[in-house]
């Protein structure tokens, strides 16, 4: 799809769009916590469903801290060996002319290296600690960011070492994003008990009022039209961008039903297929039983053949995953916009 050059919306995950709803409270919570003289935690997790804006919030916090003179930031790849990745990225960071790190050693992918003069180089942990000592001497802090954390052997090793670095009083901080199921698995790993106490920021839907204001200003339209568009998004960050992009492009050219059809295709292709694939068969039956509108719990239970006790376990997990909501006792609805319309095509 060809997009106008001046279109302020984007579908690129993780990049801060020209037009987006700032989560001031969450951003301030991260920055103020890490900037505190005696921080309550040196790690924070950002949790949310796919497309909820986790990476954008993490990136905003990273940029705000990186702009300060006393911070160094590094991004790690959650699918790689995190300790090795950190050592190599820090080594690259301190190869700059301002580096106070000794020359004469290199880092190898295997975890140890040979110095330029034939001497043995430090392993990854030695390199990391050397860099952190240098940062501490310069009264600087290190922010490590990991997007979409995975519960795997790399995370176990990294988290264990990170805890050791904190015990040694190094100025190291960790900001991670992840899906509910991955963060839950990490926090409940017996080997990673300290992460169970790590503060979480669970991303709620964006404000419908703020989306309305944004749409009204960008599209130069009336309150009613802007609010109608905002309500369609249900506050879902990706939907705010996708619907905005389409309406900016075609609002004056195509029938609104065609725009909604293209909107459904975007939701389907970019996020909903992956969300659907990650759901259990019983989760899928519940979502289909709820349908497009708010449904009574009793009715859903009857459709899927469950009692209320069994259903409550699935409901609680689906709420935590950001797939359904239950703002009124005895009722549930799908939290994601037009999810019911799209998932019916999967069956």
C-alpha positions as CSV (number, residue, x, y, z in Angstrom):
1,X,0.0,0.0,0.0
2,X,1.4,3.4,-1.0
3,X,1.1,5.8,1.9
4,X,1.2,9.6,1.6
5,X,4.5,11.1,2.6
6,X,2.9,13.3,5.2
7,X,0.8,10.6,6.8
8,X,1.5,11.0,10.5
9,X,0.6,7.4,11.4
10,X,2.7,4.3,11.1
11,X,2.4,0.5,11.3
12,X,6.0,0.0,12.2
13,X,6.2,-1.8,15.5
14,X,8.5,-0.2,18.1
15,X,9.1,3.1,16.3
16,X,7.6,6.1,17.9
17,X,5.0,7.4,15.5
18,X,4.7,11.1,14.7
19,X,1.2,10.9,16.2
20,X,0.7,8.8,19.3
21,X,-0.9,8.9,22.7
22,X,1.8,9.6,25.3
23,X,1.6,7.4,28.4
24,X,2.9,10.1,30.7
25,X,2.2,8.3,34.0
26,X,4.0,5.1,32.9
27,X,6.9,6.9,31.4
28,X,7.4,9.1,34.5
29,X,7.2,6.0,36.7
30,X,10.1,4.3,34.8
31,X,12.3,7.4,34.6
32,X,11.7,8.6,38.2
33,X,12.3,5.1,39.6
34,X,15.6,4.6,37.8
35,X,16.8,8.2,38.5
36,X,16.0,8.0,42.2
37,X,19.0,8.1,44.5
38,X,17.8,4.9,46.2
39,X,15.6,3.2,43.6
40,X,13.0,0.8,44.9
41,X,13.9,-1.5,42.0
42,X,16.6,-1.6,39.3
43,X,14.4,-3.6,37.0
44,X,10.9,-2.9,35.5
45,X,8.8,-5.1,33.3
46,X,6.3,-3.6,30.7
47,X,3.5,-6.1,30.1
48,X,0.8,-6.0,27.4
49,X,-0.9,-7.8,24.5
50,X,0.7,-7.6,21.1
51,X,0.2,-4.1,19.6
52,X,-0.5,-2.4,22.9
53,X,2.5,-0.1,22.7
54,X,5.0,-1.9,24.9
55,X,8.0,-1.2,22.7
56,X,7.1,2.4,22.1
57,X,6.9,3.0,25.8
58,X,10.2,1.3,26.4
59,X,11.9,3.2,23.6
60,X,10.5,6.5,25.0
61,X,12.0,5.8,28.4
62,X,15.3,4.7,26.9
63,X,15.6,7.9,24.8
64,X,14.7,10.1,27.8
65,X,17.4,8.5,29.9
66,X,20.0,8.3,27.0
67,X,19.6,12.1,26.6
68,X,21.0,12.6,30.1
69,X,24.8,12.8,30.5
70,X,24.9,10.2,33.3
71,X,23.3,7.3,31.3
72,X,24.6,4.7,28.8
73,X,22.0,2.4,27.2
74,X,22.2,-0.9,25.3
75,X,19.6,-3.0,23.6
76,X,19.8,-6.8,23.8
77,X,18.3,-9.4,21.5
78,X,16.0,-11.7,23.5
79,X,16.7,-14.6,21.2
80,X,20.5,-14.4,21.6
81,X,22.9,-15.3,24.4
82,X,22.1,-12.2,26.6
83,X,25.3,-12.2,28.6
84,X,27.5,-12.6,25.5
85,X,25.4,-10.0,23.7
86,X,25.8,-7.5,26.6
87,X,29.6,-8.0,26.8
88,X,30.0,-7.5,23.1
89,X,27.8,-4.4,23.0
90,X,29.5,-2.9,25.9
91,X,32.9,-3.7,24.4
92,X,31.8,-1.9,21.2
93,X,30.5,1.1,23.2
94,X,33.8,1.5,25.0
95,X,36.0,1.2,21.9
96,X,35.3,4.9,21.4
97,X,38.1,7.4,22.0
98,X,36.7,8.3,25.4
99,X,37.0,4.7,26.6
100,X,39.0,4.2,29.7
101,X,39.0,0.5,29.2
102,X,42.4,-1.1,28.6
103,X,43.3,-1.8,25.1
104,X,44.8,-5.1,24.2
105,X,41.8,-7.5,24.5
106,X,39.0,-8.6,22.2
107,X,35.8,-10.5,22.8
108,X,35.2,-13.7,20.9
109,X,31.8,-15.3,20.3
110,X,33.0,-18.3,22.3
111,X,33.1,-16.3,25.5
112,X,36.8,-15.6,25.8
113,X,39.5,-14.0,23.7
114,X,43.2,-13.5,23.2
115,X,44.7,-10.1,23.8
116,X,46.5,-8.2,21.1
117,X,49.8,-8.9,22.8
118,X,49.1,-12.6,23.2
119,X,47.6,-12.3,26.7
120,X,44.4,-13.9,27.7
121,X,41.4,-11.7,27.5
122,X,38.6,-11.5,30.1
123,X,35.4,-13.6,29.7
124,X,32.0,-12.0,29.2
125,X,31.4,-11.5,32.9
126,X,34.8,-10.0,33.4
127,X,34.3,-7.6,30.6
128,X,30.8,-6.6,31.9
129,X,32.1,-6.0,35.4
130,X,35.1,-4.0,34.0
131,X,32.8,-1.7,32.1
132,X,30.4,-1.3,35.1
133,X,33.3,-0.4,37.3
134,X,34.3,2.3,34.8
135,X,30.8,3.6,34.7
136,X,30.6,3.7,38.5
137,X,33.9,5.6,38.6
138,X,32.4,8.2,36.2
139,X,29.1,8.3,38.2
140,X,27.2,6.9,35.2
141,X,24.5,4.3,35.0
142,X,23.8,1.6,32.5
143,X,20.3,0.9,31.2
144,X,19.8,-2.5,29.5
145,X,16.6,-2.9,27.4
146,X,15.2,-6.3,26.2
147,X,12.1,-6.3,24.0
148,X,9.7,-9.2,24.1
149,X,11.5,-11.3,26.7
150,X,11.5,-15.1,26.4
151,X,11.5,-17.7,29.1
152,X,14.6,-19.6,27.9
153,X,18.0,-20.6,29.1
154,X,19.5,-17.3,28.0
155,X,17.1,-15.4,30.2
156,X,17.7,-17.6,33.2
157,X,21.5,-17.1,32.9
158,X,21.2,-13.4,32.3
159,X,18.7,-12.8,35.2
160,X,20.9,-14.7,37.6
161,X,24.0,-12.7,36.6
162,X,22.0,-9.5,36.7
163,X,21.0,-10.2,40.3
164,X,24.7,-10.7,41.2
165,X,25.6,-7.4,39.6
166,X,22.9,-5.7,41.7
167,X,24.3,-7.3,44.9
168,X,27.7,-6.0,44.0
169,X,26.1,-2.5,43.8
170,X,26.9,-1.9,40.2
171,X,24.9,1.0,38.5
172,X,23.0,-1.3,36.2
173,X,19.2,-1.1,35.4
174,X,16.9,-3.4,33.3
175,X,13.8,-2.5,31.3
176,X,12.0,-5.3,29.6
177,X,8.8,-5.8,27.6
178,X,6.8,-9.0,27.2
179,X,3.6,-10.8,26.8
180,X,1.7,-11.8,29.9
181,X,2.4,-15.5,29.5
182,X,6.2,-15.0,29.0
183,X,6.6,-12.6,31.9
184,X,4.5,-15.0,34.1
185,X,6.7,-17.9,33.2
186,X,9.9,-15.8,34.0
187,X,8.6,-14.5,37.3
188,X,7.5,-17.9,38.5
189,X,10.7,-19.7,37.6
190,X,12.1,-21.0,40.9
191,X,15.6,-20.0,39.8
192,X,14.5,-16.4,39.2
193,X,12.7,-15.5,42.4
194,X,14.0,-11.9,42.5
195,X,12.1,-11.2,39.3
196,X,8.8,-12.1,41.1
197,X,9.3,-8.8,43.1
198,X,10.1,-6.8,40.0
199,X,7.6,-4.0,39.4
200,X,5.3,-4.4,36.4
201,X,3.6,-1.8,34.3
202,X,0.6,-3.4,32.7
203,X,-0.5,-1.4,29.7
204,X,-4.2,-0.4,29.8
205,X,-6.1,0.8,26.7
206,X,-5.4,4.3,25.5
207,X,-7.8,7.0,26.5
208,X,-10.8,7.3,24.1
209,X,-11.0,11.0,24.9
210,X,-7.3,11.5,24.0
211,X,-7.7,9.5,20.7
212,X,-10.8,11.6,19.9
213,X,-8.8,14.8,20.4
214,X,-6.0,13.5,18.2
215,X,-8.3,12.4,15.4
216,X,-10.3,15.6,15.5
217,X,-7.1,17.7,15.1
218,X,-5.4,15.6,12.5
219,X,-8.5,15.0,10.3
220,X,-9.9,18.4,11.0
221,X,-13.3,16.9,11.6
222,X,-16.2,17.3,14.0
223,X,-16.4,15.8,17.5
224,X,-19.0,13.1,16.6
225,X,-16.9,11.7,13.7
226,X,-13.7,11.8,15.7
227,X,-15.3,10.0,18.7
228,X,-16.9,7.4,16.4
229,X,-13.5,6.5,15.0
230,X,-11.9,6.5,18.5
231,X,-14.6,4.1,19.9
232,X,-13.8,1.7,17.0
233,X,-10.2,1.4,18.2
234,X,-11.2,0.5,21.8
235,X,-8.1,2.2,22.9
236,X,-5.9,-0.4,21.3
237,X,-2.6,1.3,20.3
238,X,-2.1,-0.5,17.0
239,X,-5.7,0.1,16.1
240,X,-5.3,3.8,16.8
241,X,-2.4,3.9,14.3
242,X,-4.0,1.6,11.7
243,X,-7.4,3.3,11.5
244,X,-5.7,6.7,11.6
245,X,-3.4,5.8,8.7
246,X,-6.3,4.5,6.6
247,X,-8.7,7.4,7.4
248,X,-5.9,9.9,6.6
249,X,-5.3,8.2,3.3
250,X,-8.9,7.4,2.2
251,X,-11.3,9.2,4.4
252,X,-12.4,11.5,1.5
253,X,-12.2,8.9,-1.2
254,X,-13.6,5.5,-0.1
255,X,-16.8,4.4,1.6
256,X,-16.3,3.9,5.3
257,X,-17.2,0.2,5.1
258,X,-14.3,-0.2,2.7
259,X,-12.0,1.5,5.2
260,X,-13.2,-0.8,7.9
261,X,-12.6,-3.8,5.7
262,X,-9.0,-2.7,5.1
263,X,-8.7,-2.0,8.8
264,X,-9.8,-5.6,9.6
265,X,-7.2,-6.9,7.1
266,X,-4.4,-4.9,8.9
267,X,-5.5,-6.2,12.3
268,X,-5.6,-9.7,10.9
269,X,-2.2,-9.6,9.2
270,X,-0.2,-7.7,11.7
271,X,-1.4,-9.0,15.1
272,X,-4.6,-11.0,15.3
273,X,-3.3,-14.2,13.6
274,X,-0.4,-14.4,16.1
275,X,-2.7,-13.8,19.0
276,X,-5.1,-16.4,17.8
277,X,-2.3,-19.0,17.3
278,X,-1.1,-18.4,20.8
279,X,-4.6,-19.2,22.3
280,X,-5.6,-22.6,23.6
281,X,-8.5,-24.4,22.0
282,X,-10.7,-23.6,25.0
283,X,-9.6,-19.9,24.9
284,X,-10.7,-19.8,21.2
285,X,-14.1,-21.3,22.0
286,X,-14.7,-18.8,24.8
287,X,-13.7,-15.8,22.5
288,X,-16.1,-17.1,19.8
289,X,-18.8,-17.6,22.3
290,X,-18.5,-14.0,23.6
291,X,-18.9,-12.6,20.1
292,X,-19.0,-9.0,19.1
293,X,-21.0,-7.6,22.0
294,X,-20.9,-7.8,25.8
295,X,-22.1,-11.3,26.8
296,X,-23.4,-12.8,30.1
297,X,-21.0,-15.2,31.7
298,X,-23.8,-17.7,32.2
299,X,-24.5,-17.6,28.4
300,X,-20.9,-18.1,27.5
301,X,-20.6,-21.0,29.9
302,X,-23.6,-22.7,28.4
303,X,-22.1,-22.3,24.9
304,X,-18.8,-23.8,25.7
305,X,-20.0,-26.4,28.2
306,X,-18.3,-25.1,31.3
307,X,-19.3,-24.4,34.9
308,X,-18.6,-21.0,36.4
309,X,-15.7,-22.2,38.5
310,X,-13.8,-23.6,35.5
311,X,-14.7,-20.6,33.4
312,X,-13.3,-18.1,35.9
313,X,-9.8,-19.6,35.5
314,X,-9.9,-19.0,31.8
315,X,-11.5,-15.6,32.1
316,X,-8.9,-14.4,34.5
317,X,-6.0,-15.5,32.3
318,X,-7.6,-14.0,29.2
319,X,-8.1,-10.7,31.0
320,X,-4.5,-10.7,32.0
321,X,-3.5,-11.4,28.4
322,X,-5.5,-8.4,27.3
323,X,-7.9,-10.4,25.2
324,X,-11.1,-10.0,27.1
325,X,-12.4,-7.5,29.7
326,X,-15.0,-7.8,32.5
327,X,-15.8,-4.3,33.7
328,X,-19.3,-5.4,34.9
329,X,-19.9,-8.3,37.3
330,X,-21.3,-11.3,35.4
331,X,-20.5,-10.0,32.0
332,X,-17.5,-10.3,29.6
333,X,-16.5,-8.7,26.3
334,X,-13.6,-8.9,23.9
335,X,-11.1,-6.2,24.6
336,X,-9.6,-6.1,21.1
337,X,-11.4,-4.1,18.4
338,X,-13.3,-6.1,15.8
339,X,-11.7,-9.2,17.1
340,X,-15.0,-11.1,16.9
341,X,-15.5,-10.2,13.2
342,X,-12.0,-11.4,12.3
343,X,-11.7,-14.6,14.3
344,X,-14.9,-16.0,12.8
345,X,-13.0,-16.4,9.5
346,X,-10.4,-18.7,11.3
347,X,-13.0,-21.4,12.1
